[in-house]
Amino acid sequence: MHETEFSLWYPAAKTAARIEAAVEPEAGDIAGDRTTVSINRSERELQVEIQASDPVALRAGQNTWLGLIEVAEAMDSIGEGFAATIER
């Protein structure tokens, strides 16, 4: 079994919670025969653990989850900017 774990830190717990909420539903949908993922959050930290049966599947899993998180962060940033313009 091959595995990797990465932690992401956010400026606020609510930001981490939004990112978790955006990507967590994909955990059950994307996991396949060769790869599994677990996502956990503690306050401002989001932890993603990927387990795979081989190095190729592990690399693919890393690319998938880092890409999903990158998109979630970008959308969260856009949402924050939009909310700031409404509050003015």
Secondary structure as UniProt FT lines:
FT   STRAND          2..9
FT   HELIX           13..23
FT   HELIX           25..30
FT   STRAND          35..42
FT   TURN            43..44
FT   STRAND          45..52
FT   HELIX           55..87
//
